């Protein structure tokens, strides 16, 4: 039995293709299934079954479309309320694909209908595909179904993890869908590229904590904010989403970009934060293409709002488009490539300063007493990050709340920072668009710690 890993790094997830040399089972495929089809072709196997561990909250599935295109069963929990025909399964069911046996285990917690699949071939040690249940070092978050049921589902998650540990051999390889940067993760995930049941028994929060109440309290206390677009994923996945249209968007000229910006539409520049700070089309938003690009577009932009992309090349725009369809942003209003000077349609390009923590001015003042003439630090990290350590006197507004709290920010020049610079670059662009005097701190927060800036006075 062979397992092929298909990583979606921008969402922090993995899909899997499991095959016996002839037939394959695909687990939790992302929407752009051409990646799966390439792995199938490279391995010389046919897609004989597609299985979902749960109705996903962080991306649009490609499972329904992949199964339809290959004329194979699409396996979804019988308890899930969906609008399409599927092979409905429940705890204890066994399925056969080629030489492989698939055993269905109910592992509620991440969702109340969550399943894990134990796949084996002959006498070989099985592999378990755990979705958002047992992750490397931790478990999936438990507050996405209904916040009022968080404690109930956290307890279910605890018992699900322990069921897997009790019923499967220590040598069983564990293959989670989440846990690689996904906001569907919770706790102190160990990360890494692999793990076994035996290894998880020695490091997993749910398995090393004997006190269930202590586990529940800790997991719930560590739950942080998650992207706003998650609210739309369940409905899309229950409807049986079809293949995305990856046709390149219409190419727009500079004057059309200006019209869209002036109309209040979102025009997102894909270049890195350094290039954007130096020169950008006034009124655009800078969200660099890379890890978590689609997460922050989906989190910050009003759902369904018109979206246009500015890229360095058509290839960069195509990469961004692929990332966006994974979370259901299907329709782009257009795209443009070129320098900010070329795309500004007679309006001078905008820019703002970029510095490091070592270059902070000595005149920074406490946010609570700032005036228009002052310079103030703005921390856009999450609440849990700020609570762990922060620079005294800084204003604090998490990036995902920034657009709703622009009117609450202190006056004066805002020096914006996060943990690594990525979120600060986005925040700086939003503030620049709103007309604020902004400085982008392009630096790791560890530098502030090393400089002694976080020490309380």
Secondary structure, DSSP 8 states (H G I E B T S, - for coil): -EEEEEEETTTTEEEEEEESSSEEEEES-BS-THHHHHHHHHHT-EEEEEE-SS--SSS-B-HHHHHHHHT-EEEEETTS--SS--EEE-TT-EEEETTEEEEEEE--SSSTT-EEEEEEETTS--EEEEETSB-SSSEE-S-SS-GGGHHHHHHHHHHHHHHHHHHS-TT-EEEESS-SS-TTEES----SS--BHHHHHHH-HHHH---HHHHHHHHHHH-----TTHHHHHHHHHT-----------B--HHHHHHHHHTT-EEEE-S-HHHHHHSB-TT-EE--SSTTHHHHHHHHS-TT--EEEEESSHHHHHHHHHHHHTTT-----EEEES-HHHHSTTS--B--EEE-GGG--TTB--GGG--TT-EEEEE-S-HHHHHH---TT-EE--GGGGGGGGGGS-SSEEEEE-SSSHHHHHHHHHHHHTT--EEEE-S-HHHHHHTTTTS--
